[in-house]
Amino acid sequence: MNSAKDTIVLVTGANRGIGFEIARQLADRGATVILTARKPDAGKAALEKLGAVKSKVEFQPLDVTKSASIVALHQFLEKTYGRLDVLLNNAGIISEDDGSILEVKLENVRETLETNTLGPLKLAQELVTLLKKRGKGRIVNMSSGMGQLSSMEGGYAGYRISKAALNAVTGILSAELRGSVAVNSMCPGWVRTDMGGANAERDVSEGADTAVWLALDAPQDLTGKFIRDHKVIPW
């Protein structure tokens, strides 16, 4: 296991839930973590909760649906660090109005796609030059088993579509960045968070584990895959 002391990691949507736990575990390993959230108050509160490892974490505001916000983050990273080693696209939503594909409103699907799919794509486009700086960059996309075409079910149509599309984005990015940036999607499992609910099977530390592994420990030539518990699973 590496100490990760020379690794700079950006984690989106990291003020709570799996994202917060990912940031905590990365900082505990020694990585420099940029924790992002849409609301500054939420991001600063998350920093305070990090306790002993908060010296390794810096907050930056980010709305993944706003191009200007993404560009501002790029400028900050360029000026402050000159590179980025890992982009961890964790920010995601599930609409309260999501439901059957026969009934879900298209505006709800579009809103979900903006955050869950197009946000990660725009971040990859904007930050790719920084990720290529050392020739061993990584992109980790937080997907879901609910986006697996191999076992697709009904319900939560907008969320399922957004995660299936994120898996497609992962595959295309991997093909175009092969040799310079490893790109993978992952499923954290059903995790006890505000999104997952109290009845979920997994503790948040278990949900974060594979993301941290992909960020720091996975082979650099592992790319274009869908991962759960450190193992490749069907798309």
PyMOL commands that set and color helices and strands:
alter all, ss='L'
color gray80, all
select helices_A, chain A and resi 17-28+40-49+51-56+67-80+106-131+145-147+149-151+157-177+204-216
alter helices_A, ss='H'
color red, helices_A
select strands_A, chain A and resi 8-11+32-37+57-61+86-89+137-142+181-186+226-228+231-232
alter strands_A, ss='S'
color yellow, strands_A
deselect
rebuild
show_as cartoon
